[in-house]
Amino acid sequence: MVNGGDRNMFKKYNKKYWILLPPFVAAIILLEIYLPQELKKFVFVVPLVFWASYYTWEYTEKKNEAKRSQ
């Protein structure tokens, strides 16, 4: 069973995930449809950019929280 603190942490990080996910899924779908066959291999770059964006957002938020707490 998950206690309340863990659930709040999950909601915090889950919100960022769900904010970023729809545009990246749309980009994957559109690139898969419209890119020529020889360029479709670059669709795999989109998930890398997604995770880089997510962890950059996490890092900047933690850095800002640390500055505020000082």
N, CA, C and O atoms as a CHARMM CRD file, in Angstrom:
* protein
*
  280
    1    1 MET  N      0.84100  -1.18000   0.00000 PROA 1      0.00000
    2    1 MET  CA     0.00000   0.00000   0.00000 PROA 1      0.00000
    3    1 MET  C      0.88700   1.24400   0.00000 PROA 1      0.00000
    4    1 MET  O      1.88100   1.30600   0.72300 PROA 1      0.00000
    5    2 VAL  N      0.52800   2.20900  -0.79600 PROA 2      0.00000
    6    2 VAL  CA     1.30100   3.43700  -0.92900 PROA 2      0.00000
    7    2 VAL  C      0.80400   4.44100   0.09800 PROA 2      0.00000
    8    2 VAL  O     -0.39800   4.67700   0.22300 PROA 2      0.00000
    9    3 ASN  N      1.75500   5.03700   0.83900 PROA 3      0.00000
   10    3 ASN  CA     1.32200   6.03200   1.82700 PROA 3      0.00000
   11    3 ASN  C      1.09000   7.38500   1.14900 PROA 3      0.00000
   12    3 ASN  O      1.41500   7.54800  -0.02700 PROA 3      0.00000
   13    4 GLY  N      0.55100   8.32600   1.85500 PROA 4      0.00000
   14    4 GLY  CA     0.17400   9.62100   1.29400 PROA 4      0.00000
   15    4 GLY  C      1.32500  10.40600   0.70400 PROA 4      0.00000
   16    4 GLY  O      1.16300  11.04500  -0.33500 PROA 4      0.00000
   17    5 GLY  N      2.49900  10.37400   1.34800 PROA 5      0.00000
   18    5 GLY  CA     3.65400  11.11000   0.83500 PROA 5      0.00000
   19    5 GLY  C      4.09600  10.60900  -0.52400 PROA 5      0.00000
   20    5 GLY  O      4.41300  11.40200  -1.41100 PROA 5      0.00000
   21    6 ASP  N      4.11700   9.29900  -0.69000 PROA 6      0.00000
   22    6 ASP  CA     4.49900   8.72000  -1.98300 PROA 6      0.00000
   23    6 ASP  C      3.48200   9.07500  -3.05600 PROA 6      0.00000
   24    6 ASP  O      3.85300   9.33100  -4.20200 PROA 6      0.00000
   25    7 ARG  N      2.23000   9.09200  -2.70400 PROA 7      0.00000
   26    7 ARG  CA     1.17800   9.40300  -3.66800 PROA 7      0.00000
   27    7 ARG  C      1.29900  10.85500  -4.13300 PROA 7      0.00000
   28    7 ARG  O      1.12400  11.13400  -5.31900 PROA 7      0.00000
   29    8 ASN  N      1.59800  11.78900  -3.21500 PROA 8      0.00000
   30    8 ASN  CA     1.76300  13.18800  -3.59500 PROA 8      0.00000
   31    8 ASN  C      2.96000  13.37800  -4.50600 PROA 8      0.00000
   32    8 ASN  O      2.90000  14.16400  -5.45100 PROA 8      0.00000
   33    9 MET  N      4.04700  12.66900  -4.23400 PROA 9      0.00000
   34    9 MET  CA     5.23100  12.76300  -5.08900 PROA 9      0.00000
   35    9 MET  C      4.90200  12.24600  -6.48400 PROA 9      0.00000
   36    9 MET  O      5.31500  12.84100  -7.47900 PROA 9      0.00000
   37   10 PHE  N      4.16400  11.14900  -6.56400 PROA 10     0.00000
   38   10 PHE  CA     3.79100  10.58400  -7.85700 PROA 10     0.00000
   39   10 PHE  C      2.94800  11.56600  -8.65900 PROA 10     0.00000
   40   10 PHE  O      3.15600  11.72200  -9.86200 PROA 10     0.00000
   41   11 LYS  N      2.00000  12.22600  -8.00500 PROA 11     0.00000
   42   11 LYS  CA     1.15100  13.19700  -8.69600 PROA 11     0.00000
   43   11 LYS  C      1.97700  14.36700  -9.21800 PROA 11     0.00000
   44   11 LYS  O      1.72500  14.86000 -10.31700 PROA 11     0.00000
   45   12 LYS  N      2.95900  14.81500  -8.44300 PROA 12     0.00000
   46   12 LYS  CA     3.79100  15.94600  -8.84200 PROA 12     0.00000
   47   12 LYS  C      4.55700  15.62200 -10.11500 PROA 12     0.00000
   48   12 LYS  O      4.54800  16.41000 -11.06100 PROA 12     0.00000
   49   13 TYR  N      5.21000  14.48800 -10.14900 PROA 13     0.00000
   50   13 TYR  CA     6.00600  14.12900 -11.31800 PROA 13     0.00000
   51   13 TYR  C      5.12400  13.64600 -12.46100 PROA 13     0.00000
   52   13 TYR  O      5.45000  13.84600 -13.63200 PROA 13     0.00000
   53   14 ASN  N      4.02900  13.02400 -12.12700 PROA 14     0.00000
   54   14 ASN  CA     3.11500  12.54500 -13.13700 PROA 14     0.00000
   55   14 ASN  C      2.50800  13.71100 -13.92600 PROA 14     0.00000
   56   14 ASN  O      2.26700  13.57800 -15.12600 PROA 14     0.00000
   57   15 LYS  N      2.26400  14.82600 -13.28400 PROA 15     0.00000
   58   15 LYS  CA     1.68500  15.98000 -13.95900 PROA 15     0.00000
   59   15 LYS  C      2.62000  16.48100 -15.06100 PROA 15     0.00000
   60   15 LYS  O      2.17000  16.78100 -16.16600 PROA 15     0.00000
   61   16 LYS  N      3.88700  16.57000 -14.77100 PROA 16     0.00000
   62   16 LYS  CA     4.85200  17.00800 -15.78800 PROA 16     0.00000
   63   16 LYS  C      4.88100  16.03300 -16.94900 PROA 16     0.00000
   64   16 LYS  O      4.92100  16.43700 -18.11100 PROA 16     0.00000
   65   17 TYR  N      4.86000  14.77100 -16.63500 PROA 17     0.00000
   66   17 TYR  CA     4.86400  13.73200 -17.65700 PROA 17     0.00000
   67   17 TYR  C      3.67100  13.89100 -18.59200 PROA 17     0.00000
   68   17 TYR  O      3.82300  13.84900 -19.81300 PROA 17     0.00000
   69   18 TRP  N      2.48700  14.07200 -18.01700 PROA 18     0.00000
   70   18 TRP  CA     1.27800  14.17900 -18.83900 PROA 18     0.00000
   71   18 TRP  C      1.19300  15.50100 -19.58700 PROA 18     0.00000
   72   18 TRP  O      0.52600  15.57400 -20.61900 PROA 18     0.00000
   73   19 ILE  N      1.84300  16.53500 -19.10200 PROA 19     0.00000
   74   19 ILE  CA     1.88300  17.80100 -19.83800 PROA 19     0.00000
   75   19 ILE  C      2.76400  17.65300 -21.08000 PROA 19     0.00000
   76   19 ILE  O      2.42700  18.16400 -22.14800 PROA 19     0.00000
   77   20 LEU  N      3.88000  16.96000 -20.93900 PROA 20     0.00000
   78   20 LEU  CA     4.81000  16.80700 -22.04800 PROA 20     0.00000
   79   20 LEU  C      4.39800  15.72100 -23.04900 PROA 20     0.00000
   80   20 LEU  O      4.71500  15.82400 -24.23400 PROA 20     0.00000
   81   21 LEU  N      3.71400  14.70900 -22.59600 PROA 21     0.00000
   82   21 LEU  CA     3.44000  13.55000 -23.43500 PROA 21     0.00000
   83   21 LEU  C      2.61100  13.84000 -24.69300 PROA 21     0.00000
   84   21 LEU  O      3.03200  13.41900 -25.77000 PROA 21     0.00000
   85   22 PRO  N      1.47000  14.52500 -24.63600 PROA 22     0.00000
   86   22 PRO  CA     0.65400  14.69000 -25.85400 PROA 22     0.00000
   87   22 PRO  C      1.36800  15.35400 -27.03900 PROA 22     0.00000
   88   22 PRO  O      1.24200  14.85900 -28.15900 PROA 22     0.00000
   89   23 PRO  N      2.11100  16.45200 -26.84300 PROA 23     0.00000
   90   23 PRO  CA     2.78300  17.01600 -28.01500 PROA 23     0.00000
   91   23 PRO  C      3.83000  16.07600 -28.62200 PROA 23     0.00000
   92   23 PRO  O      4.01500  16.04600 -29.83800 PROA 23     0.00000
   93   24 PHE  N      4.50400  15.32200 -27.77600 PROA 24     0.00000
   94   24 PHE  CA     5.51800  14.41300 -28.29500 PROA 24     0.00000
   95   24 PHE  C      4.88700  13.21200 -28.99700 PROA 24     0.00000
   96   24 PHE  O      5.42200  12.74200 -30.00100 PROA 24     0.00000
   97   25 VAL  N      3.77700  12.71200 -28.49800 PROA 25     0.00000
   98   25 VAL  CA     3.07800  11.62400 -29.18300 PROA 25     0.00000
   99   25 VAL  C      2.55700  12.12200 -30.52700 PROA 25     0.00000
  100   25 VAL  O      2.64800  11.42000 -31.53400 PROA 25     0.00000
  101   26 ALA  N      2.01400  13.32800 -30.53600 PROA 26     0.00000
  102   26 ALA  CA     1.53900  13.90500 -31.80100 PROA 26     0.00000
  103   26 ALA  C      2.69500  14.06000 -32.79400 PROA 26     0.00000
  104   26 ALA  O      2.53600  13.78500 -33.98300 PROA 26     0.00000
  105   27 ALA  N      3.84500  14.49600 -32.30900 PROA 27     0.00000
  106   27 ALA  CA     5.01000  14.64400 -33.18300 PROA 27     0.00000
  107   27 ALA  C      5.43900  13.29700 -33.75500 PROA 27     0.00000
  108   27 ALA  O      5.77600  13.20400 -34.93500 PROA 27     0.00000
  109   28 ILE  N      5.42800  12.25800 -32.93300 PROA 28     0.00000
  110   28 ILE  CA     5.79300  10.92700 -33.41800 PROA 28     0.00000
  111   28 ILE  C      4.83300  10.46600 -34.50300 PROA 28     0.00000
  112   28 ILE  O      5.25400   9.96300 -35.54500 PROA 28     0.00000
  113   29 ILE  N      3.55200  10.63800 -34.25600 PROA 29     0.00000
  114   29 ILE  CA     2.54700  10.20200 -35.23300 PROA 29     0.00000
  115   29 ILE  C      2.69300  10.98300 -36.53500 PROA 29     0.00000
  116   29 ILE  O      2.70000  10.39100 -37.61400 PROA 29     0.00000
  117   30 LEU  N      2.80900  12.30100 -36.44400 PROA 30     0.00000
  118   30 LEU  CA     2.93200  13.11900 -37.65400 PROA 30     0.00000
  119   30 LEU  C      4.21300  12.81600 -38.42700 PROA 30     0.00000
  120   30 LEU  O      4.19700  12.74300 -39.65500 PROA 30     0.00000
  121   31 LEU  N      5.31200  12.64200 -37.71600 PROA 31     0.00000
  122   31 LEU  CA     6.56100  12.31200 -38.39200 PROA 31     0.00000
  123   31 LEU  C      6.47600  10.93200 -39.05000 PROA 31     0.00000
  124   31 LEU  O      6.97000  10.73800 -40.16100 PROA 31     0.00000
  125   32 GLU  N      5.86300  10.00000 -38.37600 PROA 32     0.00000
  126   32 GLU  CA     5.72000   8.65800 -38.93400 PROA 32     0.00000
  127   32 GLU  C      4.87800   8.69100 -40.21000 PROA 32     0.00000
  128   32 GLU  O      5.14500   7.93900 -41.14800 PROA 32     0.00000
  129   33 ILE  N      3.87900   9.54300 -40.25000 PROA 33     0.00000
  130   33 ILE  CA     3.00600   9.63700 -41.42000 PROA 33     0.00000
  131   33 ILE  C      3.66900  10.38700 -42.56800 PROA 33     0.00000
  132   33 ILE  O      3.62600   9.93200 -43.71100 PROA 33     0.00000
  133   34 TYR  N      4.28500  11.53800 -42.27300 PROA 34     0.00000
  134   34 TYR  CA     4.71100  12.44400 -43.33100 PROA 34     0.00000
  135   34 TYR  C      6.17900  12.34800 -43.74100 PROA 34     0.00000
  136   34 TYR  O      6.54200  12.84000 -44.81000 PROA 34     0.00000
  137   35 LEU  N      7.02100  11.73900 -42.93500 PROA 35     0.00000
  138   35 LEU  CA     8.42300  11.63800 -43.32700 PROA 35     0.00000
  139   35 LEU  C      8.59800  10.59900 -44.43100 PROA 35     0.00000
  140   35 LEU  O      7.92800   9.56600 -44.43300 PROA 35     0.00000
  141   36 PRO  N      9.49300  10.87700 -45.35900 PROA 36     0.00000
  142   36 PRO  CA     9.79500   9.84700 -46.36000 PROA 36     0.00000
  143   36 PRO  C     10.43200   8.62700 -45.68800 PROA 36     0.00000
  144   36 PRO  O     10.98600   8.72700 -44.59400 PROA 36     0.00000
  145   37 GLN  N     10.34600   7.50700 -46.34200 PROA 37     0.00000
  146   37 GLN  CA    10.80100   6.23500 -45.76600 PROA 37     0.00000
  147   37 GLN  C     12.25200   6.29200 -45.29200 PROA 37     0.00000
  148   37 GLN  O     12.57700   5.74700 -44.23800 PROA 37     0.00000
  149   38 GLU  N     13.11800   6.93700 -46.05000 PROA 38     0.00000
  150   38 GLU  CA    14.53700   6.96600 -45.67700 PROA 38     0.00000
  151   38 GLU  C     14.80900   7.83200 -44.44600 PROA 38     0.00000
  152   38 GLU  O     15.88600   7.72400 -43.85900 PROA 38     0.00000
  153   39 LEU  N     13.86900   8.68600 -44.03700 PROA 39     0.00000
  154   39 LEU  CA    14.05100   9.53700 -42.86000 PROA 39     0.00000
  155   39 LEU  C     13.26300   9.06700 -41.63100 PROA 39     0.00000
  156   39 LEU  O     13.37800   9.66600 -40.56100 PROA 39     0.00000
  157   40 LYS  N     12.47700   8.01600 -41.77100 PROA 40     0.00000
  158   40 LYS  CA    11.64900   7.55100 -40.65600 PROA 40     0.00000
  159   40 LYS  C     12.46300   7.07900 -39.46500 PROA 40     0.00000
  160   40 LYS  O     11.95600   7.02900 -38.34400 PROA 40     0.00000
  161   41 LYS  N     13.72200   6.73400 -39.69900 PROA 41     0.00000
  162   41 LYS  CA    14.55600   6.29400 -38.58000 PROA 41     0.00000
  163   41 LYS  C     14.75900   7.42000 -37.56100 PROA 41     0.00000
  164   41 LYS  O     15.08700   7.14800 -36.40600 PROA 41     0.00000
  165   42 PHE  N     14.57200   8.67500 -37.96900 PROA 42     0.00000
  166   42 PHE  CA    14.75600   9.80800 -37.06600 PROA 42     0.00000
  167   42 PHE  C     13.57000  10.01500 -36.12300 PROA 42     0.00000
  168   42 PHE  O     13.63900  10.85800 -35.22800 PROA 42     0.00000
  169   43 VAL  N     12.50100   9.27200 -36.30700 PROA 43     0.00000
  170   43 VAL  CA    11.36100   9.34300 -35.39000 PROA 43     0.00000
  171   43 VAL  C     11.79500   8.91300 -33.98700 PROA 43     0.00000
  172   43 VAL  O     11.21600   9.35700 -32.99600 PROA 43     0.00000
  173   44 PHE  N     12.80400   8.05700 -33.90100 PROA 44     0.00000
  174   44 PHE  CA    13.27900   7.58200 -32.60100 PROA 44     0.00000
  175   44 PHE  C     13.99400   8.66400 -31.80500 PROA 44     0.00000
  176   44 PHE  O     14.29500   8.46600 -30.62800 PROA 44     0.00000
  177   45 VAL  N     14.26600   9.79400 -32.42300 PROA 45     0.00000
  178   45 VAL  CA    14.88100  10.91300 -31.71300 PROA 45     0.00000
  179   45 VAL  C     13.85400  11.59400 -30.81000 PROA 45     0.00000
  180   45 VAL  O     14.21100  12.15400 -29.77300 PROA 45     0.00000
  181   46 VAL  N     12.59900  11.54700 -31.19500 PROA 46     0.00000
  182   46 VAL  CA    11.54200  12.23600 -30.44000 PROA 46     0.00000
  183   46 VAL  C     11.45500  11.74600 -28.98900 PROA 46     0.00000
  184   46 VAL  O     11.38600  12.58500 -28.09000 PROA 46     0.00000
  185   47 PRO  N     11.45500  10.43200 -28.71000 PROA 47     0.00000
  186   47 PRO  CA    11.43700  10.01600 -27.29700 PROA 47     0.00000
  187   47 PRO  C     12.66300  10.48500 -26.52100 PROA 47     0.00000
  188   47 PRO  O     12.56800  10.78300 -25.33000 PROA 47     0.00000
  189   48 LEU  N     13.80500  10.55000 -27.18300 PROA 48     0.00000
  190   48 LEU  CA    15.00500  11.05300 -26.50200 PROA 48     0.00000
  191   48 LEU  C     14.83700  12.51900 -26.11800 PROA 48     0.00000
  192   48 LEU  O     15.22800  12.93000 -25.02500 PROA 48     0.00000
  193   49 VAL  N     14.25900  13.29500 -27.01100 PROA 49     0.00000
  194   49 VAL  CA    14.01200  14.71300 -26.72600 PROA 49     0.00000
  195   49 VAL  C     12.96400  14.83800 -25.62200 PROA 49     0.00000
  196   49 VAL  O     13.05900  15.71800 -24.76700 PROA 49     0.00000
  197   50 PHE  N     11.96000  13.94900 -25.64400 PROA 50     0.00000
  198   50 PHE  CA    10.93600  13.95300 -24.59200 PROA 50     0.00000
  199   50 PHE  C     11.57400  13.77200 -23.22200 PROA 50     0.00000
  200   50 PHE  O     11.31800  14.55800 -22.30900 PROA 50     0.00000
  201   51 TRP  N     12.40800  12.73500 -23.07200 PROA 51     0.00000
  202   51 TRP  CA    13.00800  12.47000 -21.76700 PROA 51     0.00000
  203   51 TRP  C     14.01500  13.54500 -21.38900 PROA 51     0.00000
  204   51 TRP  O     14.14900  13.87900 -20.21200 PROA 51     0.00000
  205   52 ALA  N     14.71800  14.08500 -22.36100 PROA 52     0.00000
  206   52 ALA  CA    15.64000  15.19000 -22.06400 PROA 52     0.00000
  207   52 ALA  C     14.85500  16.39700 -21.55400 PROA 52     0.00000
  208   52 ALA  O     15.28500  17.06000 -20.61100 PROA 52     0.00000
  209   53 SER  N     13.72000  16.68400 -22.16500 PROA 53     0.00000
  210   53 SER  CA    12.87500  17.79500 -21.71800 PROA 53     0.00000
  211   53 SER  C     12.35000  17.55200 -20.30800 PROA 53     0.00000
  212   53 SER  O     12.36600  18.44800 -19.46300 PROA 53     0.00000
  213   54 TYR  N     11.88800  16.34200 -20.06900 PROA 54     0.00000
  214   54 TYR  CA    11.34200  15.99600 -18.75800 PROA 54     0.00000
  215   54 TYR  C     12.39500  16.16700 -17.66300 PROA 54     0.00000
  216   54 TYR  O     12.13600  16.80200 -16.64100 PROA 54     0.00000
  217   55 TYR  N     13.57600  15.60100 -17.87900 PROA 55     0.00000
  218   55 TYR  CA    14.60300  15.66000 -16.83600 PROA 55     0.00000
  219   55 TYR  C     15.21400  17.05500 -16.71200 PROA 55     0.00000
  220   55 TYR  O     15.68200  17.42300 -15.63400 PROA 55     0.00000
  221   56 THR  N     15.21900  17.83300 -17.78400 PROA 56     0.00000
  222   56 THR  CA    15.65600  19.22500 -17.68900 PROA 56     0.00000
  223   56 THR  C     14.67500  20.01600 -16.83600 PROA 56     0.00000
  224   56 THR  O     15.08400  20.82100 -15.99900 PROA 56     0.00000
  225   57 TRP  N     13.39100  19.79200 -17.04600 PROA 57     0.00000
  226   57 TRP  CA    12.35700  20.44000 -16.24000 PROA 57     0.00000
  227   57 TRP  C     12.51600  20.04400 -14.78000 PROA 57     0.00000
  228   57 TRP  O     12.43800  20.89600 -13.89600 PROA 57     0.00000
  229   58 GLU  N     12.73900  18.75900 -14.51800 PROA 58     0.00000
  230   58 GLU  CA    12.94900  18.28600 -13.14800 PROA 58     0.00000
  231   58 GLU  C     14.15800  18.96800 -12.50800 PROA 58     0.00000
  232   58 GLU  O     14.08500  19.43200 -11.37000 PROA 58     0.00000
  233   59 TYR  N     15.25600  19.02500 -13.23500 PROA 59     0.00000
  234   59 TYR  CA    16.48800  19.60700 -12.70700 PROA 59     0.00000
  235   59 TYR  C     16.30100  21.08700 -12.37900 PROA 59     0.00000
  236   59 TYR  O     16.69600  21.53700 -11.30300 PROA 59     0.00000
  237   60 THR  N     15.70300  21.84300 -13.29600 PROA 60     0.00000
  238   60 THR  CA    15.52800  23.27700 -13.05300 PROA 60     0.00000
  239   60 THR  C     14.57100  23.51800 -11.89000 PROA 60     0.00000
  240   60 THR  O     14.76600  24.45300 -11.11300 PROA 60     0.00000
  241   61 GLU  N     13.54200  22.68700 -11.76500 PROA 61     0.00000
  242   61 GLU  CA    12.61000  22.86400 -10.64500 PROA 61     0.00000
  243   61 GLU  C     13.29500  22.57500  -9.31200 PROA 61     0.00000
  244   61 GLU  O     13.10700  23.31600  -8.34700 PROA 61     0.00000
  245   62 LYS  N     14.07900  21.51500  -9.25300 PROA 62     0.00000
  246   62 LYS  CA    14.79000  21.19500  -8.00900 PROA 62     0.00000
  247   62 LYS  C     15.81100  22.27100  -7.68000 PROA 62     0.00000
  248   62 LYS  O     15.99900  22.61600  -6.51300 PROA 62     0.00000
  249   63 LYS  N     16.46400  22.79800  -8.68800 PROA 63     0.00000
  250   63 LYS  CA    17.44900  23.86300  -8.47800 PROA 63     0.00000
  251   63 LYS  C     16.76300  25.11900  -7.94800 PROA 63     0.00000
  252   63 LYS  O     17.27800  25.77000  -7.03900 PROA 63     0.00000
  253   64 ASN  N     15.61300  25.45900  -8.50700 PROA 64     0.00000
  254   64 ASN  CA    14.86700  26.62900  -8.03600 PROA 64     0.00000
  255   64 ASN  C     14.34300  26.43100  -6.61800 PROA 64     0.00000
  256   64 ASN  O     14.34400  27.36900  -5.82000 PROA 64     0.00000
  257   65 GLU  N     13.89700  25.21900  -6.29900 PROA 65     0.00000
  258   65 GLU  CA    13.43400  24.93400  -4.93700 PROA 65     0.00000
  259   65 GLU  C     14.57500  25.06800  -3.93400 PROA 65     0.00000
  260   65 GLU  O     14.38000  25.55800  -2.82100 PROA 65     0.00000
  261   66 ALA  N     15.76300  24.63100  -4.33500 PROA 66     0.00000
  262   66 ALA  CA    16.92500  24.73700  -3.44700 PROA 66     0.00000
  263   66 ALA  C     17.28200  26.20500  -3.20900 PROA 66     0.00000
  264   66 ALA  O     17.65100  26.57300  -2.09400 PROA 66     0.00000
  265   67 LYS  N     17.17700  27.04200  -4.23500 PROA 67     0.00000
  266   67 LYS  CA    17.46500  28.46500  -4.08000 PROA 67     0.00000
  267   67 LYS  C     16.44500  29.12700  -3.15400 PROA 67     0.00000
  268   67 LYS  O     16.80000  29.96800  -2.32900 PROA 67     0.00000
  269   68 ARG  N     15.17800  28.74200  -3.29800 PROA 68     0.00000
  270   68 ARG  CA    14.13100  29.33500  -2.45800 PROA 68     0.00000
  271   68 ARG  C     14.27900  28.94200  -0.99600 PROA 68     0.00000
  272   68 ARG  O     13.95500  29.72500  -0.10300 PROA 68     0.00000
  273   69 SER  N     14.76500  27.74000  -0.74900 PROA 69     0.00000
  274   69 SER  CA    14.86000  27.26900   0.62700 PROA 69     0.00000
  275   69 SER  C     16.07400  27.84100   1.36400 PROA 69     0.00000
  276   69 SER  O     16.16400  27.71900   2.58600 PROA 69     0.00000
  277   70 GLN  N     16.98800  28.45000   0.65400 PROA 70     0.00000
  278   70 GLN  CA    18.18200  29.00500   1.30700 PROA 70     0.00000
  279   70 GLN  C     17.90900  30.30800   1.98300 PROA 70     0.00000
  280   70 GLN  O     18.81300  30.89800   2.57600 PROA 70     0.00000
